[in-house]
Amino acid sequence: MNSRWKYQLMTGTPWAVFMILFSLFALDDTPADVQVKTPLFWIKVVSYFVIGIFVLGYVSWRGKQKREGLKK
């Protein structure tokens, strides 16, 4: 696995986990165990991971490359 994918995973995964926990406990009065049993929850989980790793991770990687290019 190359360094870009490692960076994207390390950037996107914590964001996805944070968003999942936030959506479980902050936005709804429905208990967490009931929310976990719904298909919408699992669609959100997959969406957060895909967006976090592929979109946020990639944008973050590009920004890192630009910053490193300016420092050299």
For each residue, the residues with C-beta under 8 A, 3 or more apart:
1: 5 6
2: 5 6
3: 6 7
4: 7 8 61
5: 1 2 8 9
6: 1 2 3 9 10
7: 3 4 10 11 57 60 61 64
8: 4 5 11 12 53 54 57 58 60 61
9: 5 6 12 13 53 57
10: 6 7 13 14
11: 7 8 14 15 52 53 56 57 60 61
12: 8 9 15 16 49 51 52 53 54 55 56 57 60
13: 9 10 16 17 49 52 53
14: 10 11 17 18
15: 11 12 18 19 48 52 56
16: 12 13 19 20 45 48 49 51 52 53
17: 13 14 20 21
18: 14 15 21 22
19: 15 16 22 23 48 52
20: 16 17 23 24 44 45 48
21: 17 18 24 25
22: 18 19 25 26 27
23: 19 20 26 27 28 44
24: 20 21 32 35 36
25: 21 22 32
26: 22 23
27: 22 23
28: 23 35
29:
30: 34 35
31: 34 35
32: 24 25 35 36
33: 36 37
34: 30 31 37 38
35: 24 28 30 31 32 38 41
36: 24 32 33 41
37: 33 34 41
38: 34 35 41 42
39: 42 43
40: 43 44
41: 35 36 37 38 44 45
42: 38 39 45 46
43: 39 40 46 47
44: 20 23 40 41 47 48
45: 16 20 41 42 48 49
46: 42 43 49 50
47: 43 44 50 51
48: 15 16 19 20 44 45 51 52
49: 12 13 16 45 46 52 53
50: 46 47 53 54 55
51: 12 16 47 48 54 55 56
52: 11 12 13 15 16 19 48 49 55 56 57
53: 8 9 11 12 13 16 49 50 56 57
54: 8 12 50 51 57 58
55: 12 50 51 52 58 59
56: 11 12 15 51 52 53 59 60
57: 7 8 9 11 12 52 53 54 60 61
58: 8 54 55 61 62
59: 55 56 62 63
60: 7 8 11 12 56 57 63 64
61: 4 7 8 11 57 58 64 65
62: 58 59 65 66
63: 59 60 66 67
64: 7 60 61 67 68
65: 61 62 68 69
66: 62 63 69 70
67: 63 64 70 71
68: 64 65 71 72
69: 65 66 72
70: 66 67
71: 67 68
72: 68 69
